[in-house]
């Protein structure tokens, strides 16, 4: 069952400037995301940032209960993005049985993402 939908768009230049600060990178991106982005462009960092924001918006909860680097965006073997909840965010997702579908796009100047939060009907 669909719980909510979230969308985010961000200017790539804004993220390109922010990632010059190592503190920003560690607050926002997990170690695995940092490794993935290190061989990519600022567009990739921006796309992941938009995906995190979209996921959070899809559940309608502010960041006070978890850190943005706990909303981890990974990619499967085919490149499909997926939300991998970690830490306090993982606990929150588990308690509410939330899962996510996510899509990320970017062009030369902006990155955007849409997330659909779903509630699993399967008992754990």
Buried (B, 14 or more C-beta within 10 A) or exposed (E): EEBBEBBBBBEBEBBBEBBEEEEBBEEBBBEEBBEBBEEEEBBBBBBBBBBBBBBBBBBEBEEEEBBBBBBBBBBEEEEEBBBBBBBEBBBBBEEBBBBBBBBBEBEEEBBBBBBBBBEEEEEE
